[in-house]
Amino acid sequence: MSTTLKVMAGFAIGALAGAAVGVLTAPDSGLKTRKKLQKDAKRLAEDVSEKAIKKFGEVKDEINEKLEEALEKGKIQAEKINKTISHN
């Protein structure tokens, strides 16, 4: 598991643990507590979603760079083979 995924998982687990403690110690009524939890859960989901989208973009960019490098190396090798064949 990558470091980023570990951090995101730790963040999510910590948020859930914090929410659980908040529910158990909440002085508000059940309705207020549920609304607050829904708001907090929505915010957490948005944060995780934003981070996942950002990480996906980073990984996509890295894959594209590696693909371009591999294609360039392939072109160079093909040119070398063509030169070798044409000289024989």
Phi, psi and omega in degrees: 000135182286162181299320181298316179295322178297318180295315180297319179295317177298319178298314181295317180296317178298319179295318178295319178296318178297320178295319179297316178296320179298320179294318183290333184249010185290130176275350182282169177290167180300319181295314178297318181296316179297317179297318179297317179297319178298317179296315180295319179295320178296316179297318178297315180298320179295317179298312181296319180298315179299316180293321179294318179297318179297314181295320178300318178297319179296315180295318178300314179299318180296318178297317179299319178298314180296321179296316178298319178298316181295319178296320179295317177298321178296319178297317180298316179296319179297320178295319178297317180295317179298319178296317180297316181293318183289336179280341181268000000 
